[in-house]
């Protein structure tokens, strides 16, 4: 019977173990973590955005009371909501797919995950994501312009500066897209900082103009009607300011991180910025469509009165593209008071 020989693999010595354990591949772990955490946060914000989109469409498509038809401006808002959500979905889907490619499909590619994160623009899927994200922001900023123009009755001294800021924003965005299309690392494109600055400028300018106009209207109504419940204007101003502050602070953090070349913080902000803006706008649309923006009951010092409510004017026969603010007592007010109240109808 022949001897059976069993060949066992050589066991590394302790010195070899120490060399193997001390070997660490060249990488940037904070950047990789920020990409992964950013996508997780992006998924959470997208889920909130999806939920608010469903709620907004449901609220907008409900038939008004008294059997009236669904207003045309409600249908336009539904189209706007679905279009921006579709663009944001494409943007998020592209980002999710590329995150999968970084650690799965391209894990053995030269440079590893860090190279793929830094050179994301070498892959067209990321260009599509940025393009869809920018177009989404253009639509959302256009809605702000429309609201402001309606509130100011299309005054030229308001329209011209806001249109200039809006056109400048699109022009800078095109420069960013052209440079990104050449494969340049996104966080080295200086024009992207200017684009973010235009976003903040447009949002802040819109907030100031709307607040100024509403405060002026409130003063006029209180002068015409001593016991007028002006809290409806406070409610609208509060909604506008809340929405603008949340989004502006988020973008400012992104700008500071981008300017300081902090790729980790920039990545965290970048992967959720489009959903954050969508969430802030939909929160207003839902509150108005559901009629939740209801102020306290008119002064109880006199006869009881119905509360002042906030609703899209398109649900009534008084006007097409606005929010209606009125109480039963004010319906019998003078013509000048009615004109002032009607001018407060803004699709905020």
C-alpha positions in Angstrom: 0.0 0.0 0.0 1.6 3.2 -1.1 2.0 6.1 1.3 -0.5 8.8 1.0 1.0 12.3 1.1 -1.0 15.3 2.2 0.3 18.7 1.2 -0.7 21.4 3.6 -0.3 25.1 2.7 2.5 26.9 4.3 1.4 28.8 7.4 2.6 32.4 7.3 5.0 33.3 10.0 4.1 36.0 12.6 6.2 38.5 10.8 4.2 37.9 7.6 0.9 38.3 9.5 2.1 41.6 10.9 2.9 42.8 7.3 -0.5 41.7 6.0 -2.4 43.2 8.8 -0.6 46.6 8.5 -1.4 46.9 4.8 -4.1 49.5 4.2 -5.1 50.4 0.6 -4.8 54.1 -0.3 -8.3 55.5 0.0 -10.4 58.4 1.5 -12.7 56.8 3.9 -14.5 60.0 5.0 -15.4 60.7 1.3 -16.7 57.2 0.8 -18.7 57.3 4.0 -20.2 60.7 3.0 -21.3 59.2 -0.4 -23.0 56.3 1.3 -24.6 58.3 4.1 -25.6 61.0 1.5 -27.5 58.4 -0.5 -29.2 57.1 2.6 -30.3 60.6 3.6 -31.2 61.2 0.0 -33.4 58.1 0.1 -35.1 59.3 3.3 -35.8 62.8 1.8 -37.0 61.2 -1.5 -39.4 59.1 0.6 -40.8 62.2 2.3 -41.0 64.0 -1.1 -42.9 61.0 -2.6 -45.4 61.1 0.3 -45.9 64.8 0.0 -46.4 64.5 -3.8 -49.1 61.9 -3.3 -50.8 64.1 -0.7 -50.5 67.2 -2.9 -52.0 65.5 -5.9 -54.8 64.0 -3.9 -55.6 67.4 -2.2 -55.5 69.3 -5.5 -57.7 66.8 -7.4 -60.5 66.8 -4.7 -63.6 68.5 -5.9 -64.4 71.8 -4.1 -67.3 72.1 -1.8 -70.8 73.0 -3.2 -70.2 70.8 -6.3 -67.9 73.1 -8.2 -65.5 71.8 -10.8 -61.8 71.4 -10.2 -60.2 74.8 -10.9 -57.8 75.1 -13.8 -55.0 76.4 -11.6 -55.4 73.2 -9.5 -54.8 71.2 -12.7 -51.8 73.2 -13.5 -50.4 72.7 -10.1 -51.0 68.9 -10.5 -49.0 69.0 -13.7 -46.3 71.0 -12.1 -46.1 68.6 -9.1 -45.9 65.5 -11.2 -43.4 67.0 -13.7 -41.0 68.1 -10.9 -41.4 64.8 -9.1 -40.6 62.8 -12.3 -37.4 64.9 -12.9 -36.4 64.5 -9.3 -37.0 60.7 -9.5 -34.8 60.4 -12.5 -32.1 62.4 -10.7 -32.3 60.2 -7.6 -32.4 57.0 -9.6 -29.3 57.9 -11.5 -27.5 58.7 -8.2 -28.6 55.5 -6.7 -27.4 53.5 -9.7 -24.0 55.1 -9.7 -23.6 54.5 -6.0 -24.2 50.8 -6.8 -21.6 51.0 -9.6 -19.0 52.5 -7.3 -18.9 49.6 -4.8 -20.2 46.7 -7.0 -19.9 47.1 -10.7 -16.6 49.1 -10.7 -15.0 47.9 -7.5 -12.0 46.4 -9.3 -11.5 49.4 -11.6 -8.3 51.4 -11.1 -8.4 54.0 -8.4 -11.2 52.3 -6.4 -14.3 54.0 -5.1 -12.6 57.3 -4.3 -11.6 57.8 -8.0 -15.2 57.1 -9.1 -16.6 59.6 -6.6 -14.2 62.3 -7.5 -14.4 61.7 -11.3 -18.2 61.0 -11.4 -18.6 63.2 -14.4 -16.7 60.7 -16.5 -19.9 58.7 -16.5 -22.9 60.0 -18.4 -25.4 58.8 -15.8 -24.2 61.5 -13.5 -24.5 64.2 -16.1 -28.1 63.1 -16.6 -28.7 63.3 -12.9 -27.4 66.9 -12.7 -29.3 67.9 -15.8 -32.6 66.6 -14.4 -31.8 68.2 -11.0 -31.1 71.6 -12.6 -34.3 71.5 -14.7 -36.2 70.7 -11.6 -34.8 73.7 -9.8 -35.6 75.9 -12.8 -39.3 74.9 -12.6 -39.4 75.4 -8.9 -37.8 78.8 -9.1 -40.2 79.7 -12.0 -43.1 79.0 -9.7 -41.7 81.4 -7.1 -41.5 84.1 -9.8 -45.1 83.5 -10.9 -46.3 83.8 -7.3 -44.5 87.0 -6.8 -45.6 88.5 -10.1 -49.3 87.7 -9.4 -49.0 89.3 -6.0 -47.4 92.5 -7.3 -49.9 92.6 -10.2 -47.1 92.1 -12.8 -45.4 95.3 -11.8 -42.3 96.0 -14.0 -40.1 97.2 -11.2 -40.6 93.8 -9.6 -40.5 91.6 -12.7 -37.3 93.0 -14.3 -34.9 92.4 -11.4 -36.3 88.9 -10.6 -36.2 87.9 -14.3 -32.6 89.1 -14.5 -31.7 86.9 -11.5 -33.6 84.0 -13.0 -31.9 84.3 -16.4 -28.5 84.7 -14.8 -29.2 81.5 -12.8 -30.0 79.5 -16.0 -27.0 81.0 -17.8 -24.6 79.9 -15.0 -26.2 76.5 -14.9 -25.6 76.0 -18.6 -21.9 76.8 -18.0 -21.8 74.2 -15.2 -23.4 71.6 -17.5 -21.0 72.4 -20.3 -18.0 71.9 -18.0 -19.5 68.8 -16.4 -20.1 67.4 -19.9 -16.3 67.5 -20.6 -15.7 65.2 -17.6 -14.4 67.8 -15.2 -14.7 66.9 -11.5 -17.9 68.5 -10.3 -16.4 69.9 -7.1 -13.8 71.8 -9.0 -16.3 73.7 -11.2 -16.3 77.2 -9.7 -19.4 78.2 -11.7 -21.4 75.8 -9.5 -20.9 78.1 -6.5 -22.2 81.0 -8.5 -25.2 78.9 -9.5 -26.0 78.2 -5.9 -25.6 81.8 -5.0 -28.2 82.7 -7.7 -30.6 80.2 -6.1 -30.3 81.8 -2.7 -30.5 85.3 -4.2 -33.7 84.4 -6.1 -35.3 82.8 -3.0 -34.4 85.6 -0.7 -35.5 88.3 -3.1 -38.9 86.5 -3.6 -39.4 86.2 0.2 -38.6 89.9 0.8 -40.9 91.1 -2.0 -43.8 88.8 -1.0 -43.5 89.7 2.7 -43.3 93.5 1.8 -46.4 93.3 -0.4 -48.4 91.3 2.1 -47.5 93.6 5.0 -48.6 96.6 2.9 -51.9 94.9 2.1 -52.5 94.1 5.7 -51.9 97.7 6.7 -54.4 98.8 4.0 -57.1 96.4 5.2 -56.7 97.3 8.8 -57.0 100.9 7.9 -60.2 100.3 5.9 -61.7 97.8 8.4 -60.7 98.5 12.0 -61.7 95.0 13.2 -60.4 93.1 10.2 -58.7 89.9 11.1 -55.3 90.5 9.5 -53.8 87.2 10.8 -54.5 85.7 7.4 -51.6 87.8 6.1 -49.4 86.7 9.0 -50.2 83.1 8.1 -49.1 83.5 4.5 -46.0 85.4 5.4 -45.0 82.8 8.0 -45.4 80.0 5.4 -43.3 81.8 2.8 -40.6 82.7 5.3 -40.5 79.1 6.8 -40.1 77.6 3.3 -37.4 80.1 2.3 -35.4 79.8 5.5 -35.2 76.0 5.4 -34.1 75.9 1.8 -31.7 78.9 2.0 -29.9 77.6 5.1 -29.4 74.3 3.4 -28.0 75.8 0.2 -25.7 78.2 2.2 -24.2 75.2 4.0 -23.7 73.6 0.6 -22.0 76.8 -0.7 -19.6 77.1 2.2 -18.6 73.5 2.0 -18.2 73.7 -1.8 -16.1 76.9 -1.5 -13.9 75.3 1.2 -13.4 72.2 -1.0 -15.0 70.0 1.7 -16.0 67.2 -0.6 -17.5 65.2 2.3 -20.0 67.9 3.4 -20.7 68.9 -0.2 -21.5 65.3 -1.1 -24.0 65.0 1.8 -25.8 68.2 0.7 -25.7 67.6 -3.0 -27.5 64.2 -2.8 -30.6 65.7 -1.2 -30.8 69.3 -2.4 -33.4 68.8 -5.0 -35.7 66.9 -2.7 -35.4 69.5 0.1 -36.6 72.3 -2.3 -39.5 70.1 -3.5 -40.5 69.3 0.1 -40.5 73.0 1.1 -42.7 74.0 -1.8 -45.1 71.0 -1.5 -45.7 71.7 2.2 -47.2 75.1 1.2 -49.3 73.7 -1.7 -50.7 71.0 0.6 -51.7 73.4 3.4 -53.4 75.7 1.0 -55.2 73.0 -1.0 -56.5 71.4 2.2 -57.5 74.7 3.6 -55.3 74.1 6.7 -54.0 77.6 6.7 -56.9 78.8 8.9 -56.4 81.7 11.3 -58.0 82.2 14.6 -61.6 83.4 14.9 -62.2 87.0 14.2 -62.1 89.3 17.2 -64.6 88.1 19.8 -65.1 91.5 21.2 -68.1 91.9 18.8 -70.5 89.5 17.2 -69.0 86.1 16.4 -67.6 85.7 13.0 -66.4 82.8 10.8 -62.7 82.2 10.8 -60.6 83.6 8.0 -59.5 80.8 5.7 -56.8 80.4 3.0 -57.7 78.6 -0.2 -56.9 78.7 -3.9 -59.1 81.2 -5.5 -59.5 78.9 -8.5 -61.9 76.9 -6.4 -64.4 79.7 -6.5 -65.6 81.9 -9.3 -63.7 85.0 -8.1 -60.4 84.6 -9.9 -58.1 82.1 -11.5 -54.6 82.1 -10.2 -54.7 83.0 -6.6 -55.3 82.3 -2.9 -58.5 83.7 -1.5 -58.5 85.5 1.8 -61.9 86.6 3.0 -64.6 86.4 5.7 -68.3 86.6 5.5 -68.2 90.0 7.1 -65.7 91.4 4.6 -67.9 90.4 1.7 -70.1 93.3 2.5 -67.3 95.8 2.9 -66.8 98.7 0.6 -65.5 98.4 -3.0 -62.0 99.7 -2.0 -61.7 97.1 0.7 -62.7 94.4 -1.7 -60.1 95.5 -4.2 -57.4 95.4 -1.6 -58.4 92.0 -0.4 -58.6 90.7 -3.9 -55.1 92.0 -4.7 -53.9 89.8 -1.8 -54.9 86.7 -3.8 -51.5 85.2 -4.6 -50.7 81.6 -5.3 -48.5 81.3 -2.3 
